[in-house]
Structures are given as structure tokens and as C-alpha cells.
Amino acid sequence: MNAIAVREVRVVVIGAGQAGLSAAYFLRRAGLRPGEDFVVLDHSPGPGGAWQFRWPTMTYSAAHRVHDLPGMPLEGADPDRPAAEVVAGYFAAYERRFDLRVRRPVDVRAVRPGPDGRLLVETGGAVWSAAALVNATGTWDRPFWPRYPGQETFRGRQTHTALYRGPAGFAGLRVVVVGGGASGTQHVMELAPVARETTWVTRTEPVFVPGPFDADRGRAAVALVADRVRRGLPPSSVVSVTGLPLTPRIEAALASGVLDRRPMFDRITARGVVWRTPDGDRTLEVDAIVWATGFRAALDHLAPLRLREPGGGITMDGTRVVREPRVHLVGYGPSASTVGAGRAGRAAVREILAGPAA
Ligand SMILES: Cc1cc2nc3c(=O)[nH]c(=O)nc-3n(C[C@H](O)[C@H](O)[C@H](O)COP(=O)(O)OP(=O)(O)OC[C@H]3O[C@@H](n4cnc5c(N)ncnc54)[C@H](O)[C@@H]3O)c2cc1C
């Protein structure tokens, strides 16, 4: 049997989205050599992190705001181009400019404690031995599909935001969109002009917030998530801490009745969805269900490190995992936004380089 080569580096960064590239930039700026002292591993086919997979009808102007990566602003982007193309192009240029040498596609399957206080990062090919790990794997790889009774009997089409490619495939269909976040509202507004009928259902009443999502509101949202994470709980959904920004487009959709929220249905049948009411069951026949029900942190490869608390979350001190201080989670919990991910990359590198291990 051939022994798999173990390559030693000081730091492994998993994921080349906003968070991973930011960490890589600060590692390099601190004098670490890409490919020698640290490596960036990513299992996606090209640059762009999760942005490369956003549906093509999501234009750059429809994104909330893509914050700049450190050291190189994103300038002159055409607002009407797909965000997927704009961001993938920007990240590709960024990787070249700072010579970050991202290795892709490299899938990290597991990270385990190794000998001599090091971490072993197992991929399909090489095993990397690192003194510290920056995990920046985002959420896109773990779409959350809730389960409802009867779901498996539904004869129509079911899809999730992660697989949604735009409204074209829904022409003439009766569609129910599930989910009260930004993706849910965007799907409904896009589908309404082409579908035969759209219905929007959410578990809790949506909270629309007027005015811009400014720095103060951002800080308040981050503080709420940070508090949960400090207590060892899983991070809450984005919309539960930010609310839905009342943009002119949303206002128009509310006024025209396109965004007319109904409560969550109770079960699914072969032909539609059913609400239990005091007057008996009320059925709505639909041809498609779009689950805009969000994502969870993609951390399965870290399972051997046993990072989770009994509450299901991972207790953090800044970006550092309290149970495993060699591991930093960036783009997780309070830093799960393009602005937060960038800052977390810097904070993680500062801590790693200040610590004894790396
Ligand atoms: C539909 C949608 C719209 C959004 N819009 C906005 C917005 O407008 N503004 C904003 O600030 N935020 C937005 N967000 C949140 C935003 O995506 C994130 O905050 C940010 O882009 C995430 O960056 P990241 O680096 O943490 O993760 P990602 O961009 O997801 O990058 C993670 C990388 O890790 C790689 N990876 C994952 N697992 C492994 C593994 N096991 N091995 C190797 N590689 C792996 C993936 O291939 C990926 O390239 C949106 C999120 C969604 C779902």
C-alpha cells in the first residue's frame, strides 16, 4: 500500500470565499509564503466562493452589498451583470494580484487531531499537517430543507435556493415559495410575472424595516448573533436579526399584492399544500415548491474535532473555537456576511500569529 504523503505547513485555510481570501491576504502580508507556509484549499471549480453559484438572474445590483476584499476594491462593476460573474471575476483577479495560489478543486473530507499538537487536514489526495486551521467554508454547501408531512408524496417539482436558476423553468406553473428571508422575497418577485400563480408562505410574520441597512443596524445584528454563539448555541438565521429591508422594489411588491404573506402550511399532498384551520383543512393545488429556507454552516469535515456544545453550537472567543484553540472559524455566526468575513480573516490571522502554536 502506498503511504499518503503528509505535507507540513503552518496554516491551512479551507475555503476561498470572502472569508478565506481575506485570511490568505493577511497571512501573506504578515510574511507567510503562499504554498509554502500556508495553503488555501477549495473544492469549487473556480474562483468566487459561493457567489459563483448564485442564480444568473441575481444581478450585482440586486445583491445587498458585496463588501471589498482587503487591499483591492471592487470598482466599476456593471450593476446589470449577474453577481456570480462580477464576484467570480473580482475574486479571480484578487487571487492573481496577491499570488494566493488557491488549490482547487480540493475537497477537505476531515480534519483530525494529529501527532505533536498538529492538525491533520485530509483531502482526496494529500494530507496536510498544520499548526493552525482557518476554516472558511461558508454555508452554500449545506442547504437546509425542512421536512413536512407528506413531502415525499408531492408529484410536482421541489427545489431549493441552492438549486434555483431563475424563473424561466416556472412559466405557467402554480408555485409556492417557502421562506421569509431575502432569497424568498426575491424568488417571489421574480416568479410572479411568469408563473400562473405565486403564493408566499413564511413560518413567522416577516418584519420589514424601513431605511437603509446602515452600519448601526449591521452592528446590532452582529451583536445578537455573537451573543448566541458565545453561549454555545447555533447562529440564528440572517433575517431573524436583520429583518427585511423595505426597498422600493419590496414596497411596490407589497402594494401590488405580489408579496402577500401567508402562514406556513401544515402538510403536503401529491398535488399541493394544506393548512389546518378551525373550519377544517384548506388545500392549495400547486405545481412547484421552492424552499428558500436558508443554509447551515458547512462544518461536517470538522466533526472528528468534536467542536460542538450540547446546545448544538460552537462556543467561540472571537474567531477562535474555545474547545479547540488551533481552529478559527471565519465567515461563521457573527462574521457570516461579506463585511464580517473580511474582518474575521484579519482577526484570525492576528491571533494565530500571536499564539505560540503557529
Ligand atoms: C443567496 C444569498 C445571497 C447573499 N447575499 C449577500 C449580500 O448581498 N451581501 C452580503 O454581505 N452577504 C450576502 N450573503 C451572505 C454571503 O454569502 C456571505 O456572507 C459571504 O459571501 C460568505 O463568504 P464565505 O467566505 O464565508 O463563504 P463562501 O463564499 O460560501 O465560500 C466558502 C468556500 O469554501 C469552499 N468549501 C466548502 N466546504 C469545503 C470543503 N469541505 N473543502 C474544500 N472547500 C470547501 C466552497 O467551495 C466555497 O468556495 C448571501 C448569502 C446567500 C445564501
The ligand as an SDF file (V2000), in Angstrom:
LIG
                    3D

 53 58  0  0  0  0  0  0  0  0999 V2000
  -28.4830   33.7680   -1.6830 C   0  0  0  0  0  0  0  0  0  0  0  0
  -27.5140   34.5290   -0.8240 C   0  0  0  0  0  0  0  0  0  0  0  0
  -27.2730   35.8740   -1.0440 C   0  0  0  0  0  0  0  0  0  0  0  0
  -26.3760   36.5940   -0.2370 C   0  0  0  0  0  0  0  0  0  0  0  0
  -26.1870   37.9200   -0.4790 N   0  0  0  0  0  0  0  0  0  0  0  0
  -25.3200   38.6220    0.2870 C   0  0  0  0  0  0  0  0  0  0  0  0
  -25.0680   40.0200    0.0490 C   0  0  0  0  0  0  0  0  0  0  0  0
  -25.6510   40.5910   -0.8650 O   0  0  0  0  0  0  0  0  0  0  0  0
  -24.1820   40.6730    0.8490 N   0  0  0  0  0  0  0  0  0  0  0  0
  -23.5170   40.0200    1.8720 C   0  0  0  0  0  0  0  0  0  0  0  0
  -22.7290   40.6430    2.5820 O   0  0  0  0  0  0  0  0  0  0  0  0
  -23.7160   38.7130    2.1080 N   0  0  0  0  0  0  0  0  0  0  0  0
  -24.5990   38.0010    1.3580 C   0  0  0  0  0  0  0  0  0  0  0  0
  -24.8130   36.6730    1.6130 N   0  0  0  0  0  0  0  0  0  0  0  0
  -24.0360   36.0340    2.6330 C   0  0  0  0  0  0  0  0  0  0  0  0
  -22.7080   35.7990    1.9270 C   0  0  0  0  0  0  0  0  0  0  0  0
  -22.7800   34.7320    1.0090 O   0  0  0  0  0  0  0  0  0  0  0  0
  -21.6160   35.5040    2.8390 C   0  0  0  0  0  0  0  0  0  0  0  0
  -21.5680   36.3580    3.9050 O   0  0  0  0  0  0  0  0  0  0  0  0
  -20.2380   35.5200    2.2150 C   0  0  0  0  0  0  0  0  0  0  0  0
  -20.2040   35.6960    0.8130 O   0  0  0  0  0  0  0  0  0  0  0  0
  -19.7500   34.1980    2.5420 C   0  0  0  0  0  0  0  0  0  0  0  0
  -18.3830   34.1540    2.3490 O   0  0  0  0  0  0  0  0  0  0  0  0
  -17.5820   32.9580    2.9310 P   0  0  0  0  0  0  0  0  0  0  0  0
  -16.1790   33.1560    2.5050 O   0  0  0  0  0  0  0  0  0  0  0  0
  -17.8430   32.7840    4.3720 O   0  0  0  0  0  0  0  0  0  0  0  0
  -18.2120   31.6290    2.2460 O   0  0  0  0  0  0  0  0  0  0  0  0
  -18.3830   31.1570    0.7360 P   0  0  0  0  0  0  0  0  0  0  0  0
  -18.4170   32.2430   -0.2390 O   0  0  0  0  0  0  0  0  0  0  0  0
  -19.5040   30.1680    0.7840 O   0  0  0  0  0  0  0  0  0  0  0  0
  -17.0270   30.3320    0.4650 O   0  0  0  0  0  0  0  0  0  0  0  0
  -16.8060   29.0830    1.0510 C   0  0  0  0  0  0  0  0  0  0  0  0
  -15.8640   28.3160    0.1560 C   0  0  0  0  0  0  0  0  0  0  0  0
  -15.4970   27.1310    0.8500 O   0  0  0  0  0  0  0  0  0  0  0  0
  -15.4570   26.0490   -0.0590 C   0  0  0  0  0  0  0  0  0  0  0  0
  -15.6770   24.8200    0.6970 N   0  0  0  0  0  0  0  0  0  0  0  0
  -16.7530   24.4950    1.4720 C   0  0  0  0  0  0  0  0  0  0  0  0
  -16.5720   23.2850    2.0490 N   0  0  0  0  0  0  0  0  0  0  0  0
  -15.3470   22.8430    1.6350 C   0  0  0  0  0  0  0  0  0  0  0  0
  -14.5900   21.6550    1.8960 C   0  0  0  0  0  0  0  0  0  0  0  0
  -15.0280   20.6980    2.7040 N   0  0  0  0  0  0  0  0  0  0  0  0
  -13.3850   21.5060    1.2850 N   0  0  0  0  0  0  0  0  0  0  0  0
  -12.9150   22.4870    0.4640 C   0  0  0  0  0  0  0  0  0  0  0  0
  -13.5850   23.6370    0.1890 N   0  0  0  0  0  0  0  0  0  0  0  0
  -14.7870   23.8060    0.7780 C   0  0  0  0  0  0  0  0  0  0  0  0
  -16.5600   26.3580   -1.0620 C   0  0  0  0  0  0  0  0  0  0  0  0
  -16.2690   25.7460   -2.2990 O   0  0  0  0  0  0  0  0  0  0  0  0
  -16.5120   27.8830   -1.1490 C   0  0  0  0  0  0  0  0  0  0  0  0
  -15.7130   28.3080   -2.2440 O   0  0  0  0  0  0  0  0  0  0  0  0
  -25.7090   35.9450    0.8190 C   0  0  0  0  0  0  0  0  0  0  0  0
  -25.9290   34.5730    1.0440 C   0  0  0  0  0  0  0  0  0  0  0  0
  -26.8210   33.8660    0.2490 C   0  0  0  0  0  0  0  0  0  0  0  0
  -27.0520   32.3950    0.5090 C   0  0  0  0  0  0  0  0  0  0  0  0
  1  2  1  0
  2  3  1  0
  2 52  2  0
  3  4  2  0
  4  5  1  0
  4 50  1  0
  5  6  2  0
  6  7  1  0
  6 13  1  0
  7  8  2  0
  7  9  1  0
  9 10  1  0
 10 11  2  0
 10 12  1  0
 12 13  2  0
 13 14  1  0
 14 15  1  0
 14 50  1  0
 15 16  1  0
 16 17  1  0
 16 18  1  0
 18 19  1  0
 18 20  1  0
 20 21  1  0
 20 22  1  0
 22 23  1  0
 23 24  1  0
 24 25  2  0
 24 26  1  0
 24 27  1  0
 27 28  1  0
 28 29  2  0
 28 30  1  0
 28 31  1  0
 31 32  1  0
 32 33  1  0
 33 34  1  0
 33 48  1  0
 34 35  1  0
 35 36  1  0
 35 46  1  0
 36 37  1  0
 36 45  1  0
 37 38  2  0
 38 39  1  0
 39 40  1  0
 39 45  2  0
 40 41  1  0
 40 42  2  0
 42 43  1  0
 43 44  2  0
 44 45  1  0
 46 47  1  0
 46 48  1  0
 48 49  1  0
 50 51  2  0
 51 52  1  0
 52 53  1  0
M  END
$$$$
